[in-house]
């Protein structure tokens, strides 16, 4: 029999990914791009050797940002410097906001660790630091991602997901003028990961599971993770890491500090199944919501009332983590092989360096609510 294996059909990619940068050290999670094209990434402290938790990509290499001193954690004063950053986001005013979990290795947080830090990109100086009280960023909290509407209040509002694995999930709202913050949808079912019997995530064709305390557990056991704001700012989209469903809620309801969660929950909309679970979400000015798809090495998008469509599918897109629409018309995405970490494979690290930062042309603009 003639060997015709090389002619057999295989899975075909969709669209073209461009490599922006690769990382041979710690694994990245977040990426954001300034209005002038500067690229920022971050490296949470999950066990890798993290020399700096926030970096600017210069000439293809990560450089501590805004400087090394800001990245040098003070164990006696977690508020003094960055601890372990999960997300970096450039806001509509072209300022860089750094979301610090204050939780290296997912350890319980202490006051001063969980914080939101603003850097003026014109001067590369920290200009604001917002610390979260312990009834907002709980000891179990893991602050995951953030979006902004600068039209609200005196200086705007930020919306944050709490994706805690061992405690209550929910959304956090921040008044950027006063620095005050509050929790909404505290442990609401829409913010929780689904149980393993209801949702079995598949990554690279294998069940994504974790052996812990002698039991098989959901690998994607974290709650409200991805977050995006609609083009008009009226809806906030969010999704648990361990779910294929997408939800949205009225931003007016979130911004009203006095509104009880029973009424906020009435403003939730189940946006349905996304064809696969995701880590990050994003939006653009044309009204599209973008959803990473770690089960299918893909990114999909949908406009309200329309059908999901594939933006890109590529075998190199191993765990698309954070999505960022930039003013240059590209969608940026980190691929960090999160699912190959040792914790999911009996202590054996299956990640293969380098980790990647990609982009794909979408000819869309970011949501700039200011």
Secondary structure, 3 states (H helix, E strand, C coil): CCCCHHHCCCCCCECCCEEEEEECCCCCCCEEECCCCCEEEECCCCCCCCCCCEEEEECCEEEECCCHHHHCCCCCCCCCCCCCEEEEEECCCCCEEEEECCCHHHCCCCCCCCEEEEEECCCCEEEEEEECCCCCCCCCCCEEEEEEECCCCCCCEEEEEECCCCCCCEEEEEECCCCCEEEECCCCHHHCCCCCCCCCCEECCEECEEEECCEEEECCCCCEEEEEECCCCCEEEEEECCCCEEEEEEHHHHHCCCCCHHHHHHHEEEEEECCCCCCCEEECCCCEEEEEECCCCEEEEEECCCCCEEEEECCCCCCEEEEEECCCCEEEEEECCHHHCHHHCCCCCCCCCCEEEEEEECCCCCCCCC
